[in-house]
Amino acid sequence: MRNPTGLFRRLRSGLAGLMVAAVLATSACGVGTQQAPKATGSGSFSFTDDRGVTVTKPKSGLRVVAQEDAANALMHLGIKPVGIFGGAPLGSNPMLKGLDTGGIESVGEVFGEVKMEKLAALRPDVIVSTFYTGDGVLFPGGVYGFQTKKMQDDAQAIAPILALDSTKPSSSVIQRFSALAKALGATVDSGQVATWNSAVDDLKAAVKAHPGLRVLAVTPAQDQVFFAVPDLFPDLLDLRAWGVDVMKPTGKLVSSYYEAVSWENAARYQPDVVLVDTRGYTLGVDQLKKYPTWNEIKAVQAGQVGEWVRVSLNYQDYTARLQKLTAILTKAKAV
């Protein structure tokens, strides 16, 4: 889930003078009655993250604090964190829509900022997030959700951090979160996994039945159009692995992830299906209709347009997305 530098900053936009020792001392009061939501299972916990960091604890059902993407994944798998940090309040965070956040403490509501006093007061056993590489990495070894190395080090002093590699195909990241949830004591619903596998099979069958369809992923902004480089987006990596011909832009890249052109050149590619980035900072479909060059794209004229949404790292959301794309590909024709 990455963007050109300007868009990236808007999407994923310190704690001055904070000393972790003072935070820990201050947090000692008023936490004795707080109960950690428990996963099923018992015994010891041990997990090695995608950086090679191993965390071992003498019990399962641990107190978990999670970054919003990790929280989305874990809560769908039966692990309810005691705290969440992210880019919005819990009640309005789109990554937590439909999830029960009752009893969960917010420890950060602005991207990159974590309230260390609240974090320490929760007495977490482990902090869970993701990491990525490439454009937009704030500092070497950075874990997603921490604006500075000092902030990450301060959090690390409170509880060990487990981070999964979000640059891998989305399906692989979901499977890694599934393994983590199991290690934490959850019993992962085999039915949702089976439904997801069925959705992947249906997508592959649609691709095979309609060979040659070219798909282009687009992020439309006010002044420019950004064509996505599929090799660098985890969800597009999945689609390519499953046989979808996701087009790679051939022009000059504005970052590793996109080619950017003015709206005058929006129709420079003629895919058979357009996937439109519908996240909050992009233009909506209704707004796109006002751009003449958008309407010059033959796939748009044919109504062969789908959504390219931020992948929630859980089987249910990903299944729904694959089913929508399968329906589009099943009806689409070469333009």
MARZA-149978 format. One line per 2 residues: number of its first residue (from 1); their letters; for each residue x, y, z of C-alpha. Coordinates in nm, 4 decimals, padded with zeros to 6 digits, always signed. Layout:
<atoms>
NUM> a> X,Y,Z; ...
</atoms>
This chain:
<atoms>
1> mr> +00.0000,+00.0000,+00.0000; +00.2263,+00.2567,-00.1334
3> np> +00.2017,+00.5814,-00.3240; +00.4102,+00.8430,-00.5011
5> tg> +00.5858,+01.0652,-00.2505; +00.3234,+01.3410,-00.2357
7> lf> +00.0269,+01.1068,-00.2111; +00.2165,+00.8845,+00.0284
9> rr> +00.2697,+01.1702,+00.2698; -00.0976,+01.2589,+00.2624
11> lr> -00.2071,+00.9010,+00.3217; +00.0424,+00.8173,+00.5924
13> sg> +00.0588,+01.1463,+00.7528; +00.6857,+01.3379,+01.8127
15> la> +00.6820,+01.3126,+02.1163; +00.9098,+01.5964,+02.2336
17> gl> +01.1241,+01.5320,+02.5385; +00.9619,+01.2003,+02.6224
19> mv> +01.1668,+00.9637,+02.8360; +01.0575,+00.6008,+02.8390
21> aa> +01.1658,+00.5513,+03.1975; +00.9365,+00.8312,+03.3069
23> vl> +00.6514,+00.6871,+03.1020; +00.6889,+00.3484,+03.2650
25> at> +00.6971,+00.5006,+03.6097; +00.3926,+00.7176,+03.5447
27> sa> +00.1920,+00.4297,+03.3980; +00.2245,+00.2136,+03.7064
29> cg> -00.0910,+00.3678,+03.8549; -00.4491,+00.2875,+03.7603
31> vg> -00.3992,-00.0216,+03.5454; -00.4563,-00.2995,+03.7938
33> tq> -00.8190,-00.3608,+03.6966; -00.7682,-00.3595,+03.3186
35> qa> -00.8445,-00.6967,+03.1644; -00.6777,-00.8096,+02.8443
37> pk> -00.9066,-00.9604,+02.5821; -00.7996,-01.3227,+02.5638
39> at> -00.7654,-01.5549,+02.2693; -00.8365,-01.9216,+02.3171
41> gs> -00.5532,-02.1565,+02.4009; -00.2794,-02.1745,+02.6617
43> gs> +00.0895,-02.2445,+02.6993; +00.3928,-02.0568,+02.5725
45> fs> +00.4129,-01.8132,+02.2828; +00.6952,-01.7910,+02.0309
47> ft> +00.6967,-01.6228,+01.6907; +00.9641,-01.5053,+01.4481
49> dd> +00.8665,-01.2029,+01.2422; +00.9736,-01.1176,+00.8873
51> rg> +01.2785,-00.9259,+01.0103; +01.4058,-01.2382,+01.1831
53> vt> +01.3120,-01.1061,+01.5281; +01.1881,-01.3787,+01.7623
55> vt> +00.9648,-01.3006,+02.0576; +00.9102,-01.5732,+02.3160
57> kp> +00.6728,-01.5399,+02.6089; +00.5737,-01.7889,+02.8789
59> ks> +00.2035,-01.7755,+02.7949; -00.0494,-01.7261,+02.5167
61> gl> -00.3509,-01.4964,+02.5378; -00.1061,-01.2087,+02.5572
63> rv> -00.1842,-00.8377,+02.5792; -00.1394,-00.7111,+02.2231
65> va> -00.1154,-00.3537,+02.0954; -00.1414,-00.3292,+01.7170
67> qe> -00.1043,-00.0767,+01.4373; -00.4362,-00.0316,+01.2534
69> da> -00.3557,-00.2619,+00.9581; -00.2299,-00.5333,+01.1918
71> an> -00.5322,-00.4815,+01.4157; -00.7623,-00.5324,+01.1172
73> al> -00.5902,-00.8592,+01.0343; -00.5730,-00.9929,+01.3898
75> mh> -00.9279,-00.8997,+01.4887; -01.0686,-01.0845,+01.1885
77> lg> -00.8735,-01.3860,+01.3108; -01.0011,-01.3747,+01.6678
79> ik> -00.7347,-01.1663,+01.8440; -00.8653,-00.8462,+02.0051
81> pv> -00.5881,-00.6009,+02.0952; -00.5920,-00.3998,+02.4162
83> gi> -00.4696,-00.0976,+02.2199; -00.4511,+00.0295,+01.8609
85> fg> -00.2532,+00.3094,+01.6973; -00.3110,+00.4455,+01.3492
87> ga> -00.4181,+00.7438,+01.1455; -00.7687,+00.8059,+01.2805
89> pl> -00.9825,+00.7680,+01.5949; -01.1077,+00.4146,+01.6523
91> gs> -01.4687,+00.5061,+01.5799; -01.3954,+00.6597,+01.2394
93> np> -01.0975,+00.4550,+01.1258; -01.1874,+00.2892,+00.7910
95> ml> -00.9494,+00.0016,+00.8652; -01.1619,-00.0868,+01.1695
97> kg> -01.5043,-00.0481,+01.0094; -01.7422,-00.3193,+01.1235
99> ld> -01.5105,-00.4406,+01.3977; -01.5923,-00.4308,+01.7678
101> tg> -01.3529,-00.1787,+01.9187; -01.5267,-00.1702,+02.2557
103> gi> -01.2772,-00.1935,+02.5412; -00.9826,-00.1114,+02.3153
105> es> -00.7677,+00.1889,+02.4030; -00.6524,+00.4295,+02.1317
107> vg> -00.2800,+00.4965,+02.1677; -00.2380,+00.7048,+01.8519
109> ev> -00.4779,+00.8709,+01.6076; -00.2334,+01.0548,+01.3790
111> fg> -00.0088,+00.8599,+01.1458; +00.3383,+00.8175,+01.2908
113> ev> +00.2473,+00.9330,+01.6405; +00.2098,+00.6961,+01.9348
115> km> +00.1160,+00.8141,+02.2834; +00.3812,+00.6451,+02.4919
117> ek> +00.2138,+00.7107,+02.8263; -00.1006,+00.5300,+02.7116
119> la> +00.1017,+00.2556,+02.5469; +00.2966,+00.1850,+02.8635
121> al> -00.0172,+00.2027,+03.0797; -00.1649,-00.0866,+02.8841
123> rp> +00.1282,-00.3089,+02.9850; +00.1434,-00.4832,+02.6452
125> dv> +00.3284,-00.8086,+02.6053; +00.3869,-00.7459,+02.2352
127> iv> +00.3356,-00.4728,+01.9746; +00.2375,-00.5846,+01.6230
129> st> +00.2780,-00.3902,+01.2989; +00.4145,-00.4231,+00.9453
131> fy> +00.7129,-00.2861,+00.7586; +00.7890,-00.2063,+00.3965
133> tg> +01.0736,-00.0992,+00.1737; +01.1183,+00.1522,-00.1051
135> dg> +00.9868,+00.5065,-00.1412; +00.8394,+00.6564,+00.1728
137> vl> +01.0440,+00.4645,+00.4288; +01.1020,+00.7173,+00.7027
139> fp> +01.4189,+00.5676,+00.8509; +01.6256,+00.2470,+00.8103
141> gg> +01.4678,-00.0437,+00.9921; +01.1472,+00.1511,+01.0398
143> vy> +00.8297,-00.0276,+01.1423; +00.5030,+00.1105,+01.0101
145> gf> +00.3345,+00.3574,+01.2421; +00.6422,+00.5149,+01.3989
147> qt> +00.7510,+00.8540,+01.2658; +01.1041,+00.8434,+01.4074
149> kk> +01.3579,+00.5882,+01.5196; +01.3462,+00.7315,+01.8718
151> mq> +00.9708,+00.6766,+01.8842; +01.0154,+00.3174,+01.7707
153> dd> +01.2948,+00.2631,+02.0233; +01.0770,+00.4076,+02.2996
155> aq> +00.7965,+00.1671,+02.2095; +01.0435,-00.1200,+02.1884
157> ai> +01.1523,-00.0413,+02.5443; +00.7922,-00.0908,+02.6572
159> ap> +00.7257,-00.4165,+02.4708; +00.8904,-00.6192,+02.1928
161> il> +00.7742,-00.5413,+01.8385; +00.6746,-00.8020,+01.5828
163> al> +00.6553,-00.6739,+01.2233; +00.5447,-00.8541,+00.9076
165> ds> +00.6659,-00.7648,+00.5583; +00.3861,-00.5796,+00.3792
167> tk> +00.5773,-00.5705,+00.0496; +00.5088,-00.9402,-00.0083
169> ps> +00.1959,-01.0458,-00.1992; -00.1138,-00.9656,+00.0052
171> ss> -00.2132,-01.3310,+00.0209; +00.1226,-01.4130,+00.1822
173> vi> +00.0859,-01.1317,+00.4366; -00.2605,-01.2556,+00.5338
175> qr> -00.1242,-01.6071,+00.5778; +00.1538,-01.4738,+00.7998
177> fs> -00.0989,-01.2929,+01.0170; -00.2941,-01.6169,+01.0350
179> al> +00.0172,-01.7926,+01.1642; +00.0711,-01.5160,+01.4205
181> ak> -00.2900,-01.5344,+01.5373; -00.2562,-01.9102,+01.5862
183> al> +00.0630,-01.8578,+01.7845; -00.1267,-01.6090,+02.0032
185> ga> -00.3860,-01.8758,+02.0729; -00.6604,-01.8123,+01.8183
187> tv> -00.8427,-02.0852,+01.6319; -00.8562,-01.9610,+01.2737
189> ds> -01.1876,-02.0258,+01.1005; -01.1172,-02.2818,+00.8287
191> gq> -01.4392,-02.1844,+00.6533; -01.3222,-01.8325,+00.5692
193> va> -00.9959,-01.9740,+00.4350; -01.1851,-02.2213,+00.2176
195> tw> -01.4120,-01.9446,+00.0839; -01.1087,-01.7323,-00.0001
197> ns> -00.9409,-02.0241,-00.1803; -01.2614,-02.0745,-00.3787
199> av> -01.2628,-01.7059,-00.4768; -00.9041,-01.7368,-00.6012
201> dd> -00.9986,-02.0444,-00.8058; -01.2971,-01.8618,-00.9557
203> lk> -01.0761,-01.5688,-01.0529; -00.8254,-01.7997,-01.2199
205> aa> -01.1098,-01.9684,-01.4086; -01.2424,-01.6309,-01.5300
207> vk> -00.8961,-01.5342,-01.6546; -00.8617,-01.8642,-01.8359
209> ah> -01.2067,-01.8312,-01.9933; -01.1359,-01.4758,-02.1101
211> pg> -00.7704,-01.4743,-02.2155; -00.5891,-01.1615,-02.3227
213> lr> -00.7780,-00.9074,-02.1135; -00.5432,-00.6298,-02.0029
215> vl> -00.5979,-00.4584,-01.6698; -00.4558,-00.1208,-01.5640
217> av> -00.4499,+00.0088,-01.2049; -00.4869,+00.3864,-01.1832
219> tp> -00.4682,+00.6443,-00.9048; -00.6425,+00.9619,-01.0261
221> aq> -00.5448,+01.2878,-00.8572; -00.6538,+01.6467,-00.9101
223> dq> -00.3706,+01.7470,-01.1440; -00.2243,+01.4174,-01.2598
225> vf> -00.3020,+01.0558,-01.3294; -00.0808,+00.7898,-01.1749
227> fa> -00.0393,+00.4524,-01.3459; +00.0664,+00.1815,-01.1011
229> vp> +00.3731,-00.0393,-01.1462; +00.2244,-00.3810,-01.0637
231> dl> +00.5511,-00.5396,-00.9485; +00.5533,-00.3112,-00.6446
233> fp> +00.1996,-00.3417,-00.5113; +00.1275,-00.6507,-00.2971
235> dl> -00.2292,-00.6995,-00.4218; -00.1298,-00.6547,-00.7867
237> ld> +00.1466,-00.9101,-00.7356; -00.1248,-01.1552,-00.6363
239> lr> -00.3344,-01.0775,-00.9428; -00.0394,-01.1287,-01.1751
241> aw> +00.0473,-01.4576,-01.0034; -00.3112,-01.5730,-01.0603
243> gv> -00.2926,-01.4965,-01.4318; -00.4405,-01.1463,-01.4562
245> dv> -00.2532,-00.9402,-01.7174; -00.1920,-00.6264,-01.5125
247> mk> -00.0275,-00.3748,-01.7435; +00.3055,-00.2177,-01.6546
249> pt> +00.3446,+00.1492,-01.7530; +00.6309,+00.2127,-01.9916
251> gk> +00.6827,+00.5858,-01.9413; +00.9049,+00.7768,-01.7013
253> lv> +00.8330,+00.6951,-01.3387; +00.7669,+00.9693,-01.0859
255> ss> +00.8600,+00.7206,-00.8127; +00.9313,+00.3500,-00.8037
257> yy> +00.5589,+00.2842,-00.7913; +00.3942,+00.5060,-01.0518
259> ea> +00.4178,+00.6748,-01.3849; +00.2555,+01.0178,-01.3597
261> vs> +00.1062,+01.2053,-01.6537; -00.1018,+01.5176,-01.6951
263> we> -00.4712,+01.4761,-01.7545; -00.4143,+01.5603,-02.1213
265> na> -00.2424,+01.2202,-02.1501; -00.4805,+01.0191,-01.9330
267> ar> -00.5820,+00.8006,-02.2274; -00.2274,+00.7098,-02.3317
269> yq> -00.2963,+00.3456,-02.2381; -00.5975,+00.1514,-02.3598
271> pd> -00.6546,-00.1415,-02.1235; -00.9590,-00.3658,-02.1388
273> vv> -01.0363,-00.3107,-01.7702; -00.9476,-00.0126,-01.5502
275> lv> -00.9109,-00.0508,-01.1754; -00.9565,+00.2885,-01.0093
277> dt> -00.7988,+00.3708,-00.6755; -01.0926,+00.4747,-00.4580
279> rg> -00.9146,+00.5691,-00.1371; -01.0135,+00.8959,+00.0269
281> yt> -00.7392,+01.1158,-00.1174; -00.8184,+01.0276,-00.4812
283> lg> -01.0842,+01.1569,-00.7180; -01.4165,+00.9804,-00.7017
285> vd> -01.5764,+00.8097,-00.9990; -01.8315,+01.0888,-01.0361
287> ql> -01.5543,+01.3484,-01.0489; -01.3673,+01.1476,-01.3120
289> kk> -01.6605,+01.1757,-01.5500; -01.5879,+01.5486,-01.5753
291> yp> -01.2468,+01.4867,-01.7332; -01.2800,+01.4499,-02.1156
293> tw> -00.9635,+01.2413,-02.1494; -01.0921,+00.9949,-01.8913
295> ne> -01.3896,+00.9307,-02.1151; -01.1537,+00.8670,-02.4068
297> ik> -01.0397,+00.5437,-02.2412; -01.2292,+00.2690,-02.4253
299> av> -01.2654,+00.0533,-02.1142; -01.4384,+00.3457,-01.9449
301> qa> -01.6703,+00.3857,-02.2419; -01.7498,+00.0126,-02.2184
303> gq> -01.8219,+00.0350,-01.8466; -01.5388,-00.2059,-01.7698
305> vg> -01.4237,-00.0241,-01.4590; -01.3621,-00.1671,-01.1135
307> ew> -01.2342,-00.0456,-00.7796; -00.8751,-00.0670,-00.6668
309> vr> -00.9075,-00.0393,-00.2909; -00.6595,-00.0644,-00.0091
311> vs> -00.6461,-00.4333,+00.0752; -00.7573,-00.5129,+00.4266
313> ln> -00.5305,-00.7911,+00.5428; -00.8021,-01.0445,+00.6138
315> yq> -00.9652,-01.3253,+00.4207; -01.3185,-01.1841,+00.4289
317> dy> -01.2421,-00.8465,+00.2709; -01.0028,-00.9938,+00.0186
319> ta> -01.2582,-01.2563,-00.0813; -01.5190,-00.9865,-00.1516
321> rl> -01.2723,-00.7911,-00.3615; -01.1746,-01.0951,-00.5684
323> qk> -01.5393,-01.1803,-00.6287; -01.6060,-00.8283,-00.7620
325> lt> -01.3077,-00.8451,-00.9963; -01.4106,-01.1913,-01.1166
327> ai> -01.7553,-01.0581,-01.2033; -01.6002,-00.7733,-01.4066
329> lt> -01.3590,-01.0021,-01.5922; -01.6373,-01.2499,-01.6676
331> ka> -01.8388,-00.9812,-01.8502; -01.5507,-00.7813,-01.9974
333> ka> -01.4600,-00.7852,-02.3647; -01.1389,-00.6761,-02.5383
335> v> -01.1586,-00.3138,-02.6485
</atoms>
